[in-house]
Structure formats: C-alpha cells, structure tokens
Amino acid sequence: MFTLALGFWALWAWENKKYLYFYLIIPLSFFVEYQWYGILMILDFFVFSQAKYQVPYFVLNSLLYIYLIAGNWLQIYSLLSLVFIYKINFLRVKLPKYFFYIFYPGHLLIIYLIKNFLCG
C-alpha cells in the first residue's frame, strides 16, 4: 500500500507541476514494496494513458525497466495487467461488478496451493 501512496503523491506532484517533490518521493521509494520501479510504472500508466500508441510504448518502456534497471524478469508478468487496464478501449468486455473481489484472493490462493503442493 505504501507504493500506491507514493504513486498517488507522484501523480499529484506531476499534475500540479511540483517536480521538487520527486526529490522526496524517489528516496522514500527505496523503502516500499516495488521501490522506484512501482512509482515509475504508476506514472507511466498516467502520463501515457492518452497517447496514440500507449500499449506498445508502455510494454517497451516496462521491458526496458525490467531488463536494464530492475534486473528482475519476474516483473514481466506485471504486463499482463494491461489486458484489464485497457479492456475498455479495445476489448469491450463487461466484467461482473464483483469480479475482482473473487479474482484477487482466488489467484493468491492458487499461488499458495502451487507453492505448497508442487514446490514442496
């Protein structure tokens, strides 16, 4: 949750053109879950949400962060969220109102079961 809080603060600073706040946000980001990578992803989603080629740009930008800077290829799965984020624009899929109330804990349960039963 601290990553989201810093991400919100970064979005606020970006929209209000108070760029000096980034001198506080960036050092604080090293103490949260996704560090500066998470904050940059939040800003990427916001800044390039109106761009014409937003999905290809975001994917390339994310791959650059993951490969060159973060060095953690496990983060590649974060790109799967694009399907749900941009579904309104190109898929026209109507999800039930409470879909994510079931999906989020359900996928965590599946991961837990895989870890305990398959990985020992």
C-alpha positions in Angstrom: 0.0 0.0 0.0 2.9 2.4 0.6 3.9 2.0 -3.1 0.4 3.1 -4.1 0.5 6.0 -1.6 3.8 7.2 -3.0 2.4 6.7 -6.5 -0.6 8.9 -5.7 1.8 11.5 -4.3 3.9 11.3 -7.5 0.7 11.7 -9.7 -0.3 14.7 -7.6 3.1 16.3 -8.0 3.1 15.6 -11.7 -0.3 17.2 -12.3 0.4 20.2 -10.1 3.9 20.7 -11.7 5.5 20.4 -8.3 8.5 18.4 -9.5 10.6 19.2 -6.5 8.5 16.7 -4.5 10.2 14.0 -6.6 13.4 14.7 -4.5 11.4 13.3 -1.6 9.4 10.6 -3.4 12.4 8.9 -5.0 14.4 8.3 -1.8 11.3 7.2 0.0 10.5 4.7 -2.8 13.5 2.6 -1.8 11.7 1.6 1.4 8.4 0.3 -0.2 7.5 -2.9 -1.9 8.2 -2.2 -5.5 10.7 0.6 -4.9 11.1 3.2 -7.6 10.1 0.8 -10.3 6.5 0.7 -9.0 6.3 4.5 -8.8 7.6 4.8 -12.4 5.0 2.3 -13.6 2.2 4.3 -11.9 3.5 7.4 -13.6 3.8 5.6 -16.9 0.2 4.5 -16.8 -0.9 8.0 -16.1 1.3 10.1 -18.4 0.9 7.9 -21.4 -2.7 6.9 -20.9 -3.8 9.3 -23.6 -1.0 8.6 -26.1 -1.9 7.1 -29.5 0.4 4.1 -29.2 0.1 3.8 -25.4 0.2 0.0 -25.1 3.3 -0.7 -27.3 5.1 2.2 -25.7 4.2 1.0 -22.2 5.3 -2.5 -23.0 8.6 -1.4 -24.4 9.2 1.0 -21.5 8.4 -1.7 -19.0 10.7 -4.2 -20.6 13.5 -1.5 -20.5 12.9 -1.0 -16.8 12.8 -4.7 -16.1 15.8 -5.8 -18.1 18.2 -2.9 -17.8 17.4 -1.4 -14.5 15.4 -3.7 -12.3 17.1 -6.9 -13.5 14.1 -8.9 -12.2 12.4 -10.8 -15.1 9.7 -11.9 -12.7 8.2 -8.5 -13.1 7.4 -9.3 -16.7 4.1 -10.7 -15.5 3.0 -7.2 -14.5 2.5 -6.5 -18.2 -0.5 -8.9 -18.1 -2.4 -6.2 -16.2 -2.6 -4.3 -19.5 -5.4 -6.6 -20.6 -7.6 -5.5 -17.7 -6.5 -1.8 -17.7 -7.1 -1.2 -21.4 -10.0 -3.6 -21.8 -12.4 -0.7 -22.1 -10.6 0.7 -25.2 -10.2 -2.4 -27.4 -11.9 -5.5 -25.9 -15.3 -4.2 -24.9 -15.5 -6.9 -22.2 -18.1 -6.3 -19.5 -16.9 -7.9 -16.2 -19.3 -8.5 -13.3 -19.2 -5.8 -10.7 -17.6 -8.0 -8.0 -15.2 -10.0 -10.3 -12.1 -8.7 -8.7 -13.4 -9.4 -5.2 -13.2 -13.0 -6.1 -10.3 -12.9 -8.6 -7.7 -11.3 -6.3 -8.0 -13.6 -3.3 -8.6 -16.5 -5.7 -5.4 -16.1 -7.6 -3.5 -15.7 -4.3 -5.0 -19.0 -3.1 -3.9 -20.7 -6.3 -0.4 -19.4 -6.0 -0.3 -20.6 -2.4 -1.5 -24.0 -3.3 1.0 -24.3 -6.1 3.8 -23.3 -3.8 2.9 -25.8 -1.1 1.9 -28.8 -3.1 4.1 -28.6 -6.2 7.2 -26.9 -4.8 7.2 -28.8 -1.6 
